[in-house]
Amino acid sequence: MDQSAAGPGPDRRALAAASVTVALWASAFVSIRSAAAHYDPGALALGRLLTASVALGAVLLVKRVPFPPRQAWPGILASGVLWFGLYMVALNWGEQGVDAGTAAMIVNIGPIVIALLGGWLLKEGFPPMLMAGMAVSFAGAVVVGLSTSKGGSSSLAGVLLCLLAALTYGAGVVSQKPALRHASPIQVTTYGCFVGTAVTLPFAWQLVSQLPQAPLSATLNMVYLGLFPTALAFTTWTYALSRTTAGKMGATTYAVPAVVVLFAWIVLDEIPGALTLLGGAICLAGVAVSRRRPAAKPADASVSRKA
């Protein structure tokens, strides 16, 4: 089922799906700000994953999607534990000890981890345009992070948790790619979400105790996080991942900081500074570079011609 070697047509569809993912993941930051004030990190992760699991499970029942084949399960289990489970809890928890700008800079190590692991374990290699684009985008992410950092002291635990989030995100994405050779994107996403929900079940007591006391707006934001940035965005992500390389998909997520700046401007009326806008532009430029195809080699002039 993996179509990463397909031609230009599928790649355009992959880019469209990735764009949906980027937009929804960027919108998640606005919702997280509201929900995280009333839900602990584990409770928020579990509530988000439970919502997504119900929605994706309903899709499976309506469409009568079969159980994933045995060959897909190692990747589904790994991505479910690492990305759906540990990543969401570690990121929510880590952001309590560092400011948003610092967290963004640390978590943006994730796409680099994806490119390195994908080049090594998935034999995707290290295309020069991809690596150059990622370097440019990471520099842009650092600029955005510095411009939005409040300059306060960051706790060592918070930094380590954000680093753990980056590593589990990268490893989780690379784990998904082999699973997509045997299962469909909806299967990989849904069962990975089920696994992540099981991993976060120890936080059920927190969710049950905090749910009645949280304002409706915070709970609705948690539901939104489950339905759109998780259920829908992770499905469009796996669809795109099935049609391109893990490295390119990781590089595409460097557009998220730029879109977050735009959403914060429109929704929260947070006017970005010149340095933030510059960083966002650099992120987008790096993504454009990473998505470029290498120029075709000219035909060999030494080929013999027929008169």
Secondary structure, DSSP 8 states (H G I E B T S, - for coil): ---TT--HHHHHHHHHHHHHHHHHHHHHHHHHHHHTTTS-HHHHHHHHHHHHHHHHHHHHHHHT-----GGGHHHHHHHIIIIIIIIHHHHHHHTTTS-HHHHHHHHTTHHHHHHHHHHHHS-----HHHHHHHHHHHHHHHHHHHHH-------HHHHHHHHHHHHHHHHHHHHHHHHTTTS-HHHHHHHHHHHHHHHTGGGHHHHHHHTTTS-HHHHHHHHHHIIIIIIIHHHHHHHHHTTS-HHHHHHHGGGHHHHHHHHHHHHS-----HHHHHHHHHHHHHHHHHH---------TTS----
